Amino acid sequence: FFFKQKTAYEIVDCDWSSDVCSSDLFGFIDEAVRLGLDVVQYSTRENLASHDPGYLDEVRAHAAAHAVDLEIGMGSIDKHAQSFAPQWGDAATQLADMLRAGARLGSPFVRCFLGAQVDRGGPVPFADHVGACAEAITAVAPLARDLGMTIAVENHGFGDFLAGELRAFVERVGPDVCAITLDTGNPTFAAEDPAHVAEVVAPYVVTTHFRDTAVWPDPSGARGQWVVLGRGTVDLRAILATLDAHAPEIAINIETITGMAPRVIPFDDSGEAGDAFRTLYPARPEGDLDRFRALVARGGALGIGPLDQWTGFPGPETPPEIAAKMRLQQRIHLEGSVAYAQDVLGLGRKRRAA
């Protein structure tokens, strides 16, 4: 994954063979160096083996020795979300833990999120989900200010926040402590054009999860699938131009999640599926669907369709030969995204220096 002026590497999970990367923080830094990247983002709490200051200092020193910057993140801060992990304490406690760890590692923020699209249709009103996030951030605001850090909320999980909702959330909580992680892959599954989303949230973006999505027409509206950078429908250059105008030094963290089957986006479906989808976003801004229809039409005109790939993820019951192919596929797809970002989009300090 990448930075604006830097090339970055976001760590979500790693299930590759041992010669590709290590599951420890030091191994991820070494892999980033091999790929010519400038940043590593540890995006979940589980990436850290410990919060021990000595351990974190060693990781930071290892990164500094290789001219790699570090960013840190965690999961849900919404106590009502399906993905919230109460075993780590309440949301404010978790945020405080990660703020301290992030400060030790030199990260300027902690990335986090509300939840996922599914949470918008559950028994808890969306306003209560938003309120829970605001409550958690407000509780740790004094600590964040003392540490000189912000909490960077992501538009996550196929569309937990629409762009305007997330911008309004930051302005509600206060942009001195709250900011945005722009994910360019999730908006399409909420029937948003990622290039327009970038325009809406750009003033508050401090980091990104940068990825491409293929979308094409379907009787229900569209189908979408995350793909290798450059193989999708999203106007990546427009997004970069928008971010350059507002925050030219932020990380463009390449997130390549492939291996997933296409997902239906039933925004134009006339039946129950369409009704259910539209109910998730009752306050959608005027013009949103027209912009998305144009994106879908572009995919159709380009002949874009499903990525030719293995689908699914290796598990205990996956035959070893299939698991090996899936891991190799993930490596190839990540390196393809890295190459596109460096060679075509011109991202990366180390790459340009070379």
matplotlib code that plots the C-alpha trace (Angstrom):
import matplotlib.pyplot as plt

x = [0.0, 1.1, 1.6, 0.9, 4.5, 5.4, 4.7, 3.0, 2.0, -1.1, -1.2, -4.7, -3.7, -1.0, -1.6, 1.2, 4.0, 7.0, 9.2, 6.8, 6.3, 6.5, 3.5, 5.5, 5.9, 9.6, 8.9, 6.3, 8.8, 11.4, 8.8, 7.9, 11.6, 11.8, 8.9, 10.4, 7.7, 7.9, 5.2, 3.7, 0.3, -0.6, -4.4, -5.6, -4.7, -3.9, -0.9, 0.9, 2.4, 2.6, 2.1, 5.3, 7.2, 10.5, 9.0, 7.4, 10.6, 12.4, 9.9, 10.1, 13.9, 13.8, 11.5, 13.6, 16.7, 15.1, 13.4, 10.0, 7.2, 4.7, 0.9, -1.4, -5.0, -7.7, -11.2, -14.7, -15.3, -19.0, -20.3, -23.4, -21.6, -21.4, -17.6, -17.0, -14.5, -15.4, -12.6, -10.3, -12.5, -14.9, -14.3, -12.7, -10.3, -9.4, -8.8, -6.7, -4.5, -4.0, -3.3, -0.5, 0.9, 0.6, 2.5, 5.2, 5.5, 5.4, 2.0, 0.2, -3.2, -5.2, -7.3, -10.6, -14.2, -17.9, -18.6, -20.1, -23.1, -24.9, -25.0, -27.2, -30.0, -29.9, -32.0, -30.0, -30.8, -27.9, -28.0, -27.2, -24.2, -22.9, -23.5, -21.5, -18.6, -18.8, -19.0, -15.8, -13.8, -15.0, -13.9, -10.3, -10.1, -7.9, -5.4, -5.3, -4.6, -1.9, -0.2, -0.7, -2.7, -6.1, -8.6, -9.0, -12.4, -12.7, -15.7, -15.7, -17.4, -19.1, -20.5, -21.1, -20.8, -21.8, -19.3, -21.5, -22.3, -18.7, -17.8, -20.6, -19.4, -15.9, -17.4, -19.7, -16.9, -14.3, -11.6, -8.9, -9.3, -11.3, -10.2, -10.9, -9.3, -10.5, -11.1, -11.7, -13.0, -16.0, -18.0, -19.0, -20.9, -22.9, -23.6, -21.2, -18.6, -15.3, -14.0, -16.9, -16.5, -12.9, -14.1, -16.5, -14.2, -10.8, -10.5, -10.4, -8.4, -5.2, -4.6, -6.1, -6.9, -6.3, -7.9, -9.6, -13.1, -14.6, -18.3, -20.4, -24.2, -26.5, -30.3, -30.5, -28.3, -24.6, -22.1, -18.8, -15.6, -12.3, -9.5, -5.8, -5.1, -5.7, -8.1, -11.2, -13.6, -12.6, -10.9, -7.8, -6.1, -9.0, -8.9, -5.1, -5.6, -8.3, -6.0, -3.0, -5.0, -5.9, -3.3, -0.4, 1.7, -0.7, -0.4, -1.8, -2.0, -2.6, -5.2, -5.5, -8.3, -8.9, -10.2, -13.8, -16.7, -18.6, -21.2, -24.6, -25.3, -29.1, -29.6, -32.0, -33.7, -37.5, -38.1, -37.3, -33.6, -33.7, -36.1, -33.8, -30.8, -32.3, -33.7, -30.1, -29.4, -32.6, -30.8, -28.7, -27.8, -29.4, -27.2, -25.4, -27.1, -26.7, -23.0, -22.9, -24.9, -22.3, -19.6, -21.4, -22.0, -18.3, -17.6, -20.0, -18.5, -15.0, -16.2, -15.1, -16.2, -15.2, -11.5, -10.2, -9.0, -9.3, -12.1, -12.2, -9.5, -7.3, -8.7, -8.0, -9.9, -8.5, -6.3, -2.7, -2.2, -5.2, -4.1, -0.7, -2.2, -4.5, -1.5, 0.6, -2.4, -2.6, 1.2, 0.9, -2.1, -0.5, 2.7, 0.7, -1.0, 2.4, 3.8, 0.8, 1.0, 4.7, 5.2, 1.9, 0.6, 4.1, 3.7, 6.6, 9.5, 12.0, 10.8, 11.2, 14.6, 15.7]
y = [0.0, 3.6, 7.3, 10.4, 11.3, 8.0, 4.4, 2.7, -0.8, -1.5, -4.7, -6.2, -9.8, -12.0, -15.7, -16.0, -18.6, -17.8, -16.7, -13.9, -12.2, -12.7, -12.2, -10.0, -6.2, -6.5, -8.9, -6.5, -3.7, -5.9, -6.8, -3.2, -2.5, -5.3, -3.8, -0.3, 1.1, 4.0, 3.3, 0.4, 0.7, -1.8, -1.4, -3.7, -4.1, -7.8, -6.7, -5.7, -8.6, -6.4, -2.8, -3.0, 0.2, -1.5, -3.7, -0.7, 1.2, -1.6, -1.7, 2.1, 1.9, -0.9, 1.1, 4.3, 2.4, 1.5, 5.0, 3.5, 5.5, 3.7, 4.2, 2.4, 1.4, -0.7, -2.0, -0.8, 1.9, 1.4, -0.7, -1.6, -2.9, -6.6, -6.3, -4.6, -6.6, -6.1, -8.4, -5.4, -3.2, -0.5, 1.7, 4.5, 2.2, 0.6, 4.0, 5.2, 2.0, 2.4, 6.2, 5.5, 2.7, 4.8, 7.7, 5.3, 4.1, 7.6, 7.3, 10.7, 9.1, 5.9, 4.5, 3.0, 2.5, 2.3, -1.1, -2.3, -1.8, -4.6, -2.5, 0.1, -2.5, -3.9, -3.3, -0.3, 2.9, 4.3, 7.5, 5.4, 3.8, 7.3, 8.5, 5.6, 6.5, 10.2, 9.3, 7.1, 9.8, 12.6, 10.5, 10.2, 13.7, 15.2, 12.3, 12.7, 16.4, 15.7, 13.2, 15.4, 12.7, 12.3, 9.5, 8.7, 7.2, 5.1, 4.7, 1.0, -2.4, -1.9, 1.5, 2.0, 5.8, 7.7, 10.5, 13.3, 11.5, 10.9, 14.5, 15.7, 13.3, 14.8, 18.3, 17.2, 15.7, 18.3, 18.1, 18.9, 15.3, 13.5, 12.9, 10.5, 7.4, 7.5, 4.0, 4.1, 0.5, 0.6, 3.5, 1.5, -1.1, 1.8, 3.0, 5.9, 7.0, 6.9, 10.0, 12.0, 10.6, 11.9, 15.4, 15.4, 14.2, 15.5, 18.4, 15.9, 13.0, 12.1, 8.7, 6.2, 2.7, 3.0, 0.4, -0.2, -1.8, -3.3, -2.4, -3.4, -3.5, -6.1, -6.4, -5.3, -2.3, -3.4, -6.0, -5.0, -6.7, -5.5, -5.9, -5.1, -1.4, -0.4, -3.2, -1.6, 1.2, 3.8, 7.1, 6.7, 9.7, 11.9, 10.8, 11.4, 14.9, 15.7, 14.5, 16.4, 19.6, 19.1, 16.8, 16.1, 14.4, 11.8, 8.0, 6.3, 2.9, 0.2, -2.2, -5.2, -7.5, -10.0, -13.6, -12.4, -13.2, -10.3, -8.7, -7.5, -3.8, -3.7, 0.1, -0.1, -3.4, -3.1, -5.9, -6.6, -6.5, -3.0, -1.8, -3.2, -1.6, 1.8, 1.7, 1.5, 5.0, 7.0, 10.4, 9.8, 13.1, 14.0, 13.1, 10.2, 7.5, 9.3, 9.6, 5.9, 4.9, 6.7, 4.7, 1.5, 2.5, 3.2, -0.4, -1.7, 0.3, -0.9, -4.5, -4.9, -8.1, -10.4, -10.9, -14.3, -15.6, -18.2, -17.1, -17.8, -17.7, -20.5, -22.2, -25.4, -27.6, -26.1, -28.6, -27.6, -27.3, -25.0, -22.9, -22.4, -21.2, -18.7, -17.4, -17.0, -15.3, -12.8, -12.1, -11.6, -9.3, -7.1, -6.8, -6.0, -3.1, -2.0, -1.9, 0.0, 2.6, 3.1, 2.8, 4.2, 6.5, 7.7, 7.1, 6.4, 8.4, 5.5, 4.5, 8.1, 8.4, 5.2]
z = [0.0, -0.6, 0.5, -1.5, -1.8, -0.3, -1.0, 1.8, 2.9, 4.8, 6.9, 7.3, 7.5, 6.1, 5.2, 2.7, 2.7, 5.0, 2.1, 1.2, 4.5, 8.2, 10.6, 12.9, 12.8, 11.8, 9.0, 7.5, 7.5, 5.8, 3.1, 2.6, 2.0, -0.5, -2.4, -2.3, -0.1, 2.3, 4.9, 6.8, 8.3, 11.0, 10.7, 13.5, 17.2, 16.5, 14.4, 17.6, 19.6, 22.6, 23.8, 25.8, 25.4, 24.8, 22.0, 20.3, 20.5, 18.8, 16.0, 15.5, 15.5, 12.9, 10.7, 11.1, 10.1, 6.8, 6.2, 6.7, 8.4, 10.6, 10.9, 13.3, 13.4, 15.1, 14.5, 15.5, 18.1, 17.9, 20.9, 18.9, 15.8, 15.0, 14.6, 17.9, 20.0, 23.7, 25.0, 24.7, 26.9, 26.0, 22.9, 24.8, 26.6, 23.3, 21.6, 24.6, 24.4, 20.7, 20.9, 23.4, 21.3, 18.1, 19.8, 20.8, 17.2, 15.7, 14.1, 13.8, 14.2, 15.0, 12.2, 13.2, 12.0, 12.9, 11.5, 8.2, 5.9, 7.7, 10.9, 9.1, 8.8, 12.3, 15.3, 16.5, 14.7, 12.7, 14.7, 17.8, 16.1, 15.2, 18.7, 20.2, 18.0, 18.9, 22.6, 22.4, 20.6, 22.8, 25.9, 24.6, 23.1, 25.9, 25.5, 21.8, 22.1, 24.7, 22.3, 19.2, 17.5, 15.8, 15.4, 11.7, 11.1, 7.9, 5.5, 6.1, 5.5, 2.1, 3.2, 6.9, 6.3, 3.2, 2.3, 3.6, 6.8, 7.6, 6.9, 9.1, 11.8, 11.8, 12.1, 14.9, 17.0, 16.1, 13.4, 15.9, 17.2, 14.5, 10.9, 8.1, 6.6, 3.0, 1.7, -2.1, -2.3, 0.0, -1.6, -4.7, -2.6, -1.2, -4.8, -4.4, -7.0, -5.1, -7.0, -5.7, -2.2, -2.2, -3.1, -0.2, 2.5, 1.2, 3.7, 6.6, 5.1, 6.9, 5.4, 2.9, 1.9, -1.8, -4.1, -7.3, -7.9, -11.0, -11.5, -14.4, -15.2, -13.7, -13.9, -10.2, -10.9, -10.7, -9.7, -8.0, -7.1, -5.7, -8.1, -8.7, -9.2, -12.8, -13.6, -12.3, -13.1, -10.5, -11.6, -9.5, -11.0, -10.2, -6.5, -6.4, -7.9, -5.3, -2.4, -3.9, -3.7, 0.0, 1.6, -0.7, 2.0, 3.2, 2.8, -0.2, 1.4, -1.2, 0.0, -2.4, -1.2, -4.0, -3.9, -3.4, -5.7, -7.3, -5.1, -6.3, -5.7, -6.0, -6.1, -9.1, -8.2, -8.2, -5.7, -2.0, -2.5, -3.9, -1.3, 1.5, 0.0, -0.5, 3.1, 4.3, 3.0, 3.4, 3.3, 0.2, -1.4, -4.7, -7.6, -5.9, -7.8, -11.1, -10.6, -9.7, -12.8, -14.9, -13.2, -13.9, -17.5, -17.8, -16.6, -19.2, -22.0, -21.1, -21.0, -17.4, -15.7, -12.9, -12.2, -13.4, -10.0, -7.3, -4.9, -1.2, 1.4, 2.8, 5.8, 7.9, 5.4, 2.2, 0.4, 0.7, -3.1, -3.4, -0.4, -1.9, -5.1, -3.2, -1.3, -4.5, -6.1, -3.3, -3.6, -7.4, -7.0, -4.3, -6.3, -9.4, -7.4, -6.2, -9.7, -11.0, -8.2, -8.7, -12.5, -13.8, -11.0, -10.0, -6.3, -3.9, -2.6, -2.8, -6.3, -7.7, -6.1, -7.7]

ax = plt.figure().add_subplot(projection="3d")
ax.plot(x, y, z, "-o")
ax.set_aspect("equal")
plt.show()
